[in-house]
Amino acid sequence: MEKRELTTAQALVRHLAVQRTQVDGPDGRPVEVPLFAGVWSIFGHGNVPALGEALAGVRDTLPTWRGQSEQGMVHAATAYAKQMRRRRMMACTSSVGPGATNMLTGAATAHVNRLPVLLLPGDVFARRAGAPVLQELERAEDASVNVNDCFRPVSAYFDRLLRPEQLLTSLPRAIETLTSPDACGPATLALPQDVQAERFAVPAWFLEPRLHRPVRLGADPAALLEAAAAIRAAERPVIVAGGGVHYAGAVSTLRSFATRLGVPVLETSAGKGALRHDDPLNGGGIGVVGASSANALVAESDLVIAVGTRLSDFTTGSRSVLGHLRTPQLNINVAALDAHKHGARALRGDARRTLEELDAALAGHRVDAAWATRLAELRGGWADTVAAAVGPTSSGADALPSDAQVTGRIVASCDPERDVLVVAAGSMPAEGMKIWRTNHDRGYHSEYGFSCMGYEIAGGVGVAMAEDELAARVSADAASGARRGEIYVVVGDGSYLMLNSDLLTAVALGHKLVLVVLDNRGFGCINRLQGACGQAPFNNLLDDGTATARDGDYPKVDFAAHAAALGARAEHVSGLDELDAALARARASDVTSCLVIDTNARDSTGGGSWWQVGIPEVSGSDAVLAARRDWQEANDDVQAY
């Protein structure tokens, strides 16, 4: 067998560089492209001598980008993989110690959202010569443990390479996890510094190209027929579309299936965009951040068909909307963990293939038209709610606008056929879910599985990289400057302060964003939750006198000046009319813009469902005890089923 002498690091990156995948081309036919789009890196003593040298050697086929923070690198890679529907992905490498642990939040975010990213943290010396080395964590009771073991619970696959030869089996297993339809998530290979630099005889097969095609698992035939019978028997079924609809490439299949049967489709945060906003069968978002129309439909339904959703508590309304056993539920999911949740009838299989097979089994069947009429009534009522939320306030012209009103102005300025909204923690996943209108399936990018503050800007970079790539692929005249839609990243002041440095990355790499910073002077979303739990404001808003400050008022941050210092075109606007003009300028610009607007921390759009949080049973506050009684009543209602 032919072999080649390489270091572990050189063999690793050359293996990554030759992995291939299939994506949809401009004509819908599959096109081969590299599986790994590139590597995010912050170098240190734990990865620059060997892995850095290896990456430099393949930079023409496997690009390396320098991140601003290790957490941000992983967020950007995760967002890219999500926007590319898990067909392409990225790797991230850090040095040892704090560089590695900085990636943990990003790893957890990717794991919760079932998204692929390859993590390559540097590790201490396998030989342990000179131990403890710089940044090594020592444990008296276990010398084999170091900080990289923290990746185990937040990785879908984990290994520490103690010998170069282990790469030959471990790296393919990591890639198998990254490309798996049911086990997908971050894969971590911890790389000891000495092992990275060791040479070994690499077999030729390890360096040869390999094509990773989509795997479509079919449902059990008997279970499929039982599911079809349950759907035929239902008079008022609803479909809940999750992120798996997108990852399986099942969007058009779902639309055809729902249209032919006349079944309303409700969307999770990850599933939004499965139906066009203007589709008459689109019942809106479901659950805590959902629409009153969707939650009412579920309450009146006699069968819930959940497709490709992991059924988190924000989707189920802490099981007050879904999963309470009052309504029969059919879970279509490729992952056994999700298919069997909440006592549902499980139909394991790829979303696209399973829906196609169900469609054939349901030939000639259609739900009574009265159900669609009911959907239209509820959609009309929800449209009135949204109009009121984004319309003028009754508090006077000098009142600060709400997050909903700002979102409404962005919606009015955008192109729903091309533009993308990126949101994460705080108020915006709710306002985005309720108000944002998208008529294409990549138009809403919400990280609401881990609800990770700080994801937004780095995630926006990953989304922009994906959208720029897709635009170049489908445009017949990409070389002359054809552009994709705008990427709107909406972030609160709290998230901006947590992780803003990748605004510089967007500017440096030329991936345009329109960043809108909502400055409500604190954590407005959590302040509202605090109030709903009967508590007085405490430690959330900067101006209520409880946030920590040395003397007097809490400092006012000039976010526009800060964004400008990072290279963005930035401006602070006063009020919604100025925002309209600023959005027009940002759209016309070729560079990343940051628009800052002061908003109120009070208002939010209603329509969602109950959410279970821990309200104290014992308190000196009557308001807290009253909130606990309300909570207990709602909880008892759920537990009764």
NUFIMAR-888793 format. One record per residue: residue in three letters; x, y, z of N, C-alpha, C in turn. Coordinates in steps of 0.05 Angstrom, whole numbers, plus 5000, padded with zeros to 4 digits. Example, Ala and Ser with C-alpha at 12.3 -4.5 7.8 and 13.67 -1.06 7.14 Angstrom:
2
ALA526448865156524649105156526449345156 SER525749555142527349795143525850015157 
END
This chain:
641
MET501749765000500050005000501850255000 GLU501150434982502650684981502150855005 LYS504350975016504151145040505751395036 ARG505151595053506551845051507251945079 GLU509652035083510552135109509452425113 LEU507752455133506652715140506452745170 THR506152985180505453025208502452965212 THR501752935237498852895243497253135233 ALA498253375238496853615230496653635200 GLN498753565186498653575157496753375145 ALA496653135156494852925147491953015153 LEU491453135176488853225183487753425163 VAL489253635158488153845141487953755112 ARG489753585103489553485076487153295072 HIS486453155093484052985092481553165091 LEU481553375106479253565105478953685078 ALA481253755066481153905040480053735017 VAL480153475019479153304997476353195002 GLN475153255024472353165028470453325011 ARG468553194998466753314980463853264989 THR462053444979459253414985457553494961 GLN455053434962453153504941451253724951 VAL451053934935449054144940447454194915 ASP445254334918443554394895444854614878 GLY445054564852446054764833443954944824 PRO444655134806442655334796440155204783 ASP440554974771438354844757437054624774 GLY437854614800436654414818438154154818 ARG439954114799441453864799443753884819 PRO444553644830446753644850449353734838 VAL450853884853453553984845455453904867 GLU457853814859459953744879461553984887 VAL461854024913463454244924464954134948 PRO466954274958468354184982466454175006 LEU466753965022465053945046465754165066 PHE468354215070469254415089469854675074 ALA468454885081468855145067471355275076 GLY472355215100474755335110475055285140 VAL477055425152477755385180477955655193 TRP476555695216476855925233479055865253 SER480856065257483056005275483956255290 ILE484556215316486156405331488556235340 PHE490956305331493256155337494456225365 GLY495656025376497156055401499255835402 HIS500655815425502855625426501855335423 GLY499255285428498255015426497454925398 ASN497355105379496555025352498055155329 VAL499555365334500955495312503355345302 PRO505055215318507455095307506854875287 ALA504954705293504354475276501854505259 LEU499654555272497154585257497254845240 GLY498355055251498655305235500355255210 GLU502555115213504255055190502754885169 ALA501154695179499554525161497454675146 LEU496054855160493955015147495155205126 ALA497455315132498755495112499355345086 GLY499855085088500554925065498154855047 VAL495654885058493254825042491455065038 ARG492555305043490855545043489355595017 ASP490455484995489155534969486655364966 THR486555134979484254954977482554945002 LEU483655015025482255025050482955285064 PRO481455495059482155765070482055765100 THR483755935111483855995140483156285145 TRP481156325163480456605170481056645200 ARG482056875206482656945234480257055248 GLY479456935270477257025285478057245305 GLN476057375317476557575338476257455366 SER474657245369474357095394473756805386 GLU474656625403474156345397471156275397 GLN469656395415466756355416465456455390 GLY466256695381465156805357465856635332 MET468256515332468956335309466956105307 VAL466355985330464555755329461655845321 HIS460856075331458256175324458056225293 ALA460156345282460156395253460056135238 ALA461555935246461555675233458855535236 THR457655555259455055435264452955565246 ALA452955835245450955975229451255905199 TYR453755885190454255815162453055535157 ALA453555345174452555075170449555065170 LYS448255225187445355235188444255355162 GLN445455575153444555705129444955535104 MET447055365105447655175083446154915087 ARG444354905107442654675111444254425117 ARG446454455131448254245140449654095117 ARG449454195093450854065071453754155069 ARG454454385078457254475080457754575109 MET460254575116460954645144463754755146 MET464554825170467154945175468454805200 ALA471054855203472554765226473555005241 CYS474054975267475155185284477355075301 THR479555215302481855125319482655345338 SER483455255362484455445383486955335395 SER488255495410490455405426489455265451 VAL491155195470490355055494489255255514 GLY488255145536487355315558484955485552 PRO485155755557482855925553481955945524 GLY483755905505482855905477480955675472 ALA481455445484479755215481477055255496 THR477255335521474755365537473055595526 ASN474255785512472555995500470755875478 MET471355645468469755525447467355365458 LEU467355325485465355155496462455255492 THR462055515495459355625492458455585463 GLY460255625444459555575416458955285411 ALA460455105423460054825420457254745430 ALA456554845454453954785465451654895448 THR452055135436450055245418449655075394 ALA451854975382451654805359450354535366 HIS451054425390450054165398446954175402 VAL446054385416443154405422441654435396 ASN442754575376441454625351441954405330 ARG443454195338444053965320445454065294 LEU447554225297448954335274451854255274 PRO452954205250455754095249457854315248 VAL459854285266462254435265464454265277 LEU466754265264469054105273470854275290 LEU471254195315472854345335475454205339 LEU477654365336480354255338481954415359 PRO481354375384482854515405485654395409 GLY487554575413490154465421490054345448 ASP491954165454491854015479494654005491 VAL494853925516497553905529499053675517 PHE501653655524503353445512502453165520 ALA502152985501501452715507503652575524 ARG506152655518508352535532508652645561 ARG507252865566507352995592510053095601 ALA511853115582514553225588514253515595 GLY515453595617515353875625512853955639 ALA511053765644508453825657508853935685 PRO507354125694505154255679506154465660 VAL505254465635506054665616504154905618 LEU504855115604503355365604500355305598 GLN498555395614495655375612494555095617 GLU496254915628495254655634493854645661 LEU491554525662489954485686490854225700 GLU491754245725492554005739490353915758 ARG490053645759488153525778489653315794 ALA489653335820491153145836490252855834 GLU487652825829486552555830486452425802 ASP486852575780486652465753488452625735 ALA490752515728492752655711491952655682 SER489952495675489152485646487152695639 VAL486052835658483953035653485053315649 ASN484053455629484753735625482353885615 VAL482554145610480254305603478754205579 ASN480054065561478653975537476653755543 ASP476853635566474753435573472053575577 CYS472053835581469553985582467953965556 PHE469353895534467853875509466153625507 ARG466653435524465253175521462153205522 PRO461053345541458053365542456953555520 VAL458553715508457553895487458453825459 SER459253575456460153475430458553225423 ALA457753195398456452955389458552735385 TYR461052815382463252615380465752745392 PHE467252595408469652705422471852495421 ASP474252595416476552415419479052595425 ARG480952475438483552605442485652425429 LEU487052525410488952365394491652345409 LEU492152115419494652075434496851945417 ARG496151855394498051745374497251845346 PRO499151895329498351995302496551795287 GLU497051535290495451335275492451345283 GLN491851445306489051465314487451645296 LEU488751835282487452015264485951865242 LEU487051635233486051485211483251385216 THR482551325241479851235247478151455260 SER479451625276477851825290476752045272 LEU478452145254477452365237475152285219 PRO475252045206472951965190470451925207 ARG470751835232468451805250467252075257 ALA469052265261468052545267466452645243 ILE467552605219466152705195463452555191 GLU463452305198460952145196458852265214 THR459652355238457752485257456852755245 LEU458752905235458053175224456053155201 THR456152935186454452915162452052725167 SER451752635191449552445198446952595200 PRO444752495188442152625190440952615218 ASP441652405234440452375261442352435284 ALA444952405280446952445301448452705298 CYS447652875280449053115273449553295297 GLY451853415299452553595320455553645318 PRO456653805337459453875336461253625342 ALA463453605328465353385334467953515343 THR469153415364471553525376473853325375 LEU476053405363478553255364480553415379 ALA481253345404483253485419486053395409 LEU487753585404490253535390492653605408 PRO493853415422496253475438498453595421 GLN499853785432501853935417503953755404 ASP504953565419507053395408505953205386 VAL503553105390502352925371501853065344 GLN501053325346500553475321503053475303 ALA505453485316507953515301509253255293 GLU508253035304509552775298508952685270 ARG510852555258510452445231509652155232 PHE508152065212507551785210506951725180 ALA506751465174506251385147503251385141 VAL502451575125499551615119498851465094 PRO496951275096496151125072494851305051 ALA495251225026494251395004491251435005 TRP489751225014486851255014485851485031 PHE487451545052486651755071486752025058 LEU488252055037488652315024487052334997 GLU485452134991483852134967481152254971 PRO479952384951477352514954475152314962 ARG473352414977470952254984468552424982 LEU466452324970463952464966461952374987 HIS460752575001458752525021455952605010 ARG454352415003451752464992449652475014 PRO447452625010445252625031444152335034 VAL443752265059442552005066439652045073 ARG437851895059435051925064433851665074 LEU433451645100432451405112429451395109 GLY428451165100425551125096424251025122 ALA421651085124420150995148419450695145 ASP418850575168417950295168415250285153 PRO414950105134412450095118409850065135 ALA409949895155407649855171406950105187 ALA409050225199408650475214407550695196 LEU408450695171407550895151404550865146 LEU403650615142400850575137399150645161 GLU400150595185398650665209398450975212 ALA400651105205400651405206398651515185 ALA398651395161396751495141393851455150 ALA393351235163390551175173389851385194 ALA391751455211391151655232390551925219 ILE391951995198391452255185388752245171 ARG388052025158385452005145383152035165 ALA383651935189381451945209381152215222 ALA383152395219383052655232381352845215 GLU379753015229378153215216379553485216 ARG381253535237382453795240385453765246 PRO386953635228389853605233391453865228 VAL393653885242395554105236398353985234 ILE400054125219402854045215404554255230 VAL406454155246408454335258411054285245 ALA412154485231414554455215416954555231 GLY418954385235421354445250423754485231 GLY426054515243428454555228429154325210 GLY428354085218428853845202427653855174 VAL425554015171424354045144426454185126 HIS427854385136429854515120432254345115 TYR433254205136435754045134435353805115 ALA432853705114432353485096431653575067 GLY431753835062430953925036428053865029 ALA426353885050423553795047421654025045 VAL422554265040420854505040418654475018 SER419554434993417554414972415754164975 THR416853954986415253714991413053765011 LEU413853905033411853975054409754155043 ARG410554355027408554535015406554384998 SER407454204981405754054964403853874981 PHE405053745001403553565018401353715032 ALA401953945044399954095059397854205041 THR398654295017396754424999394754214988 ARG395753974981393953774970391953674991 LEU392853655016391153565038389453785050 GLY390254035046388854265058389354285088 VAL391854215097392554215126394154465133 PRO393354615154394854845163397654765172 VAL399654945167402354895175403255115195 LEU404155025218405155205239408255165240 GLU409655375248412555365246413855405273 THR416055265278417755315301419755535293 SER421355625312423355825306425355725285 ALA426155465287427955355267426555285241 GLY423855255242422455175219421255405203 LYS421355645214420155875200421355905172 GLY419655955152420455965124419755715109 ALA418855515124417955265110415755325091 LEU413955505098411855615081412355905076 ARG411656005054411756295049409956435069 HIS410756675076409056825095406256865084 ASP406056905058403456965046401856715037 ASP402956475044401456235038398956215055 PRO396656175044394156165060394155945081 LEU395855745078395955525098397955585120 ASN399355805119401255875140399755985164 GLY399655825186398255915210399956075229 GLY402656115223404356265240406056095258 GLY407556235275409356095294407755985317 ILE408855765328407455625350408955655376 GLY407555655398408755635424409155905438 VAL411155925455411556155472412056405456 VAL413556395434414056625418412256615393 GLY410156465394408556425371406256615368 ALA404456555349402156715343399656605356 SER397756775362395256685374393756505354 SER394156555328392756385308393856095309 ALA396456065311397655795312396855645337 ASN397055785360396455655385393555575387 ALA391755745376388955685376388355445358 LEU389655425335389255205317389954935330 VAL392154935345392954695359390854615379 ALA389854815394387854765414385354635402 GLU384754705377382254605365382754355347 SER385254285344385954065326385353785339 ASP385253585322384953315333387253135325 LEU389353245312391753095307393953305301 VAL396253275315398553445310400653265295 ILE401553365272403653225257406153385259 ALA407953305277410453455281412653345263 VAL413653515246415653435226418353565231 GLY420253405238423053505241423453715263 THR422053685285422453865308423253705332 ARG425053825349425853695373424053765396 LEU421953925391419753975411420854085437 SER422254305435423254445459420954575473 ASP421454675497419254785513418155045501 PHE419655195486418655435473416755355450 THR417255125438415355035417412854915429 THR413154765450410754635462409354805482 GLY410355045489409155205510409355055537 SER411854945542412254775566410054555568 ARG409354455544407454235541404654315548 SER404054575547401354675550399954695523 VAL401554715501400454735474400754465460 LEU403154345461403654085449404753895471 GLY404553635465405753435482404253385508 HIS401853475511400353445536398553205536 LEU398453055514396852815510393852855507 ARG392953105507390153155501389553105472 THR391453175455391153145426393052935416 PRO392152745400394052545389396252685373 GLN398652575374400952695361402452485345 LEU403352565321404952395304407552545300 ASN409852425308412452545305413952415281 ILE414352575260416052485238418752595242 ASN420752425247423452515253425452295247 VAL427752375237429852175231431252085257 ALA431152255278432452195303430552055322 ALA431351825333429651675351428951845376 LEU430951995386430452155410428052345406 ASP427752455383425552645378423052505369 ALA423352295354420952155344419152045366 HIS420351975388418851835410418052025432 LYS418552285430417952465451414952495456 HIS414252535482411652625491409452415484 GLY410252165485408251955481406951955454 ALA408352065434407152085407407551825391 ARG405851795370406351585351408851665335 ALA410851485335413451545323413551445294 LEU414351615276414851535248417651625241 ARG419551445244422351515240423051505210 GLY424251725200425051735173425752015164 ASP427152035142427752295130425252445124 ALA425152705130422752865127421752865098 ARG423452905079422652915052421552655042 ARG423152445046422352175036419852085050 THR419552135076417252045091414752185082 LEU414952455078412652605068411752515040 GLU413752455023413052354997411552084998 GLU412551915016411251655019408451675031 LEU408151855050405551915062403652025042 ASP404652205025402952325005401752114986 ALA403451924979402551704962400451534976 ALA400851485002399051325017396351465022 LEU396351735020393951895025392651994999 ALA393351864977392251954951389151964952 GLY388052184943385152224943383952334968 HIS385552364989384552465015384952765017 ARG382952905028383153185033381453265057 VAL382553445073381153535098378853715090 ASP376653705106374353865100375054165098 ALA373954305079374554585074373954765097 ALA372254685115371554845139373954905156 TRP375954715156378354745172380054975161 ALA380254985135381755205122380255475127 THR377655475127376155715133376755815161 ARG376855635180377555705207380355825209 LEU382255705194384955815193384956105183 ALA383356155162383256425150382256625171 GLU380256545187379256725208381356785228 LEU382856585237384856625257387256795246 ARG387856745221389956905208389257195207 GLY386757255202385857535201386057665228 GLY385257515249385557635276388357675284 TRP390157495276393057535282394157765267 ALA393357805242394258035227393558295240 ASP391258305253390358545268392258585292 THR392958375305394758395328397458505320 VAL398558405299401158495289400958795280 ALA398758865267398459145258398459335282 ALA397159245303397059415327399759435340 ALA401259215340403959215353405959395339 VAL405759405312407759565297406759845291 GLY404159895298403060165292403860365313 PRO402860615310403460825329402660755357 THR404260845377403560805405401661025414 SER400360975436398461175447399861345469 SER402461315471403961445493404961715485 GLY404361815461405362075453407762055434 ALA408262275420410262275400413062245411 ASP413462315437416062305449416762035460 ALA414861845460415361585471417361425454 LEU419161275467421061105453419560885439 PRO420360805415419060595400419560325413 SER417860125407418259855417419959695398 ASP420859465407422359285389420559205366 ALA418059165371416159085350415959305329 GLN415759555337415559765318418059795300 VAL420359755313422859755297422859525277 THR422059295286421859055268419959115245 GLY417759235251415859305231416959485209 ARG418659685217419859865198421959715181 ILE423359525193425259365178423759195157 VAL421559075166419858915148418959085124 ALA418059335130417059505109419259585089 SER421759575097423959655080425259425065 CYS424559175073426058945062424658825038 ASP426158645026425158475004424658195014 PRO422158125019421557855031422357625013 GLU422957674988423757464970426757394972 ARG428357574985431257544985432557585012 ASP431557765028432957855052432757655075 VAL434557685094434757495117434857655142 LEU433457555163433557675190435057475207 VAL437157575222438657415241438157515269 VAL437157345287436657415315437457185332 ALA437757245358438357025378436857085404 ALA438257135425436957155452435457415455 GLY433957425478432557675485429857705471 SER429157955465426458015454426157935425 MET428357955410428057935381427157665370 PRO427857435382426757185372423657175374 ALA422557325393419657345395418557525374 GLU419657775373418657965353419257875324 GLY421557755320422157655294420357435285 MET419757255303417957025297415157125290 LYS414257335305411557425301411157615278 ILE413257775273412858005255414357975228 TRP416757855229418357835205416857675183 ARG416957775159415657635136417757545117 THR417757285111419657175092418156995072 ASN418957035047417756865026419856685013 HIS422056645027423956445018424956295042 ASP425856045038426255865061428855915077 ARG430556105068432956175084432656455096 GLY430156565096429856845103429656905133 TYR429656695150429456745179431456565192 HIS433456685206435556535219435556605248 SER434456425264434156475293435556265309 GLU437456345326438656155345437056175370 TYR435055995372433455995396433255725409 GLY435155545402435455295416436955335442 PHE439255475441440855535464440455815474 SER438955985458438456255466440956395475 CYS442956395457445656485465446056775459 MET446256935480446857215477449757235465 GLY450057415446452657445432452857295406 TYR450857125400450956975375450557155351 GLU449057365354447857505331449957605310 ILE451957755319453757875299455557665286 ALA456757495303458357275291456657095274 GLY454157035283452356875267451757015241 GLY451357285242450857435217453157405197 VAL455657395207457957355189457657085175 GLY457056875191456756615178454456605158 VAL452256735165449956745146450756895121 ALA452157125124452957275100454957115083 MET456756965095458556805079457056595063 ALA455056475075453456275061451856405039 GLU450556635044448856765024450556875001 ASP452956975007454657064986455556834968 GLU456056604980456856364965454556274947 LEU452156264959449756174944449156364921 ALA449356624926448856814905450756784882 ALA453256744889455356704868454756444852 ARG453756244865453255994852450956004832 VAL448856154840446456154823446456384803 SER448156574806448156804788449756744763 ALA448656794740450056754715452156974711 ASP451957184726453857414722455057494749 ALA455757294765456757354792459257514792 ALA460957474772463557604771463357904768 SER461058004757460758284753459458424777 GLY459058284799458058414823455258354830 ALA454058144820451258084828451158024858 ARG449158124871449058114901446557964910 ARG446957854934444657724947443057934962 GLY440957834976439358014992440858125016 GLU439558305031440758415055440658215078 ILE442658225095442658075119442258265142 TYR439858265154439258445177439858285203 VAL441758395218442358285244441258485265 VAL439358395281438158565301438958465328 VAL440158645344441358555369440658765391 GLY440158675415439858855437442458965447 ASP442359175463444859295474446259095492 GLY444858925506446158725523447758525508 SER446658415486448058225470450458355456 TYR449958605446452158745433454558775451 LEU454058845476456358885495457758615501 MET456258395499457458135505459458045483 LEU458758085458460457975437460058135411 ASN461658345408461258525385463658525366 SER465758385373468258405358468058305329 ASP466158125324466058025297464758215277 LEU463958445287463258665268465758735252 LEU468058735265470558775251471058555230 THR470358305236470658085217468958125192 ALA466558215196464758265173465958485155 VAL466958695168468258915152470658815138 ALA472458665152474958575141474558385118 LEU472658205120472258005099470358105077 GLY469158335081467458445061464758315058 HIS463758195080461158065079459158265092 LYS457658405076455958625085453758535103 LEU453458675126451158645144449758915147 VAL447258905154445759135164445159075193 LEU446759185211446459135240444759355252 VAL442659265266440859455280441059395310 VAL442059595325442459565354440059695368 LEU438559545384436259645399437259705427 ASP437459955434438560035460436260105479 ASN435559905495433559955515434759975543 ARG437360015544438760055569438459825588 GLY439259585579439359365597438159115585 PHE437358935601436158675593433058705595 GLY431858825575429058885575427358635576 CYS428158425561426558175560426458045588 ILE428658025601428757905627427458085648 ASN427558345645426158525663423158485661 ARG422158435637419258375634418558115647 LEU420257915644419757655657419857685688 GLN421757845697421857895726419258015736 GLY418258215721415758335729413358145728 ALA413357965707411257765705411257565728 CYS413557535741413757355764413157505790 GLY412157745788411357895811413458055825 GLN415858065813418158185827418458475818 ALA419558645835420258915828422758915811 PRO423159115794425659125778428159105795 PHE429958935786432458895801434658795783 ASN436758955779439258865766438958795736 ASN436958895723436558845695436859105678 LEU435259305685435359555671437359745684 LEU438959885667441060045678440160305692 ASP437660385686436760645696434660615719 ASP434260375729432360345751433560375778 GLY436160425779437560475804438560225818 THR438159985806439059745819441459615806 ALA442059705781444459595768446959715780 THR449059555782451459635795452859865780 ALA453260085794454660315783456060455807 ARG458360565802459960685824458460915837 ASP457761115820456361355830454461455808 GLY452161535816450261665798449161485777 ASP448661605753447461455731449461255719 TYR448261035708449960845694450860975668 PRO453360925660454461055635452760995611 LYS452561185593451161155567453261075547 VAL452760855533454660755513453960875486 ASP455960975472455561075445456160845425 PHE454060685420454460445404455260515375 ALA454260735365454960815337457860875335 ALA458961025355461761085355463460835357 HIS462560645374464060395377464060235351 ALA461660215339461560065313463260195292 ALA463260465291464960605272467860545277 ALA468660525302471460465309472260185299 LEU470260005296470859745285470659735255 GLY470159965242470259975213467559985199 ALA465359975215462759985202461860265196 ARG460160295177458860545172456560565193 ALA456660755211454960755234453561025239 GLU451061005250449661245257447561185278 HIS447061375295444961365315442561515304 VAL440161385305437761515295435861565318 SER434261775315432361855335429561805324 GLY428261595332425561545324425361385298 LEU422861295293422361115271422661245243 ASP421961495240422161625214425161645206 GLU426861715225429761725219430761445213 LEU429661245226430460965221429860895192 ASP427460975182426760915154428861015135 ALA429661265139431661385121434361245124 ALA435061175149437661045153437660765141 LEU435460625142435260355130435660375100 ALA434460585088434860625059437760675052 ARG439160835069441960885064443560625067 ALA442860465087444360215092443960025069 ARG441560005058441059835035442659925011 ALA442860185007444260284984447360254986 SER448360225011451160215015452259935008 ASP454859935001456159674995457659565019 VAL457559705041459159615064457359575088 THR458359445108456859385132456059645147 SER453559655154452459895168451559805196 CYS451759995215450659955241448760185248 LEU446260125253444260325259443460285288 VAL443560495304442960475333440460645338 ILE438560525352436060665359435360605388 ASP434460805403433560765430430760655429 THR430260445445427560325446426760305475 ASN424160245479423160215507423359925515 ALA423759885540424059615551421359495561 ARG419159635554416559565566414859385547 ASP414559475522412559355505413559105491 SER411758915487412358675471409758575459 THR409958425438407658325423406558075436 GLY403958065442402757835454402157615434 GLY400857405442400057195424401256925431 GLY403256925449404556675456403056505476 SER404456315488403156125506404556145533 TRP403555975551404755955578407655845576 TRP409255925594412055825596412655765625 GLN413755535629414355455657417055565666 VAL416955725688419255825701418855775731 GLY421055795747420955735775420255985792 ILE417656015799416756235816416656145845 PRO417856295863418056205891415356125904 GLU415455915919413055835935412955995961 VAL415156105970415256255994416456525988 SER415056745995416057015990414657206009 GLY416057426015414757646030413157836013 SER413157775987411757955968409057835960 ASP406857975964404257885955404157845925 ALA405558025910405558005881406857745872 VAL409057665885410457415878408657175884 LEU407357185907405556965914403156945895 ALA402157175886399957165867400857055840 ALA403357125832404457005808404856705811 ARG405656615834405956335839403256185837 ARG401156305847398456185845397656155816 ASP398156365800397456345772399056125758 TRP401656115765403355915754402355635761 GLN401655595787400755335796398255245781 GLU396455435777393955365763394555265734 ALA396355415720397055325693398555065694 ASN400355025713401854785715400054545721 ASP398054585739396154365745394554285721 ASP393954485704392454425679394054245661 VAL396654295659398354135642398753855654 GLN399253845680399753595693397353405694 ALA394953515690392553355691392353165668 TYR394053185648393853015624396152825623 
END
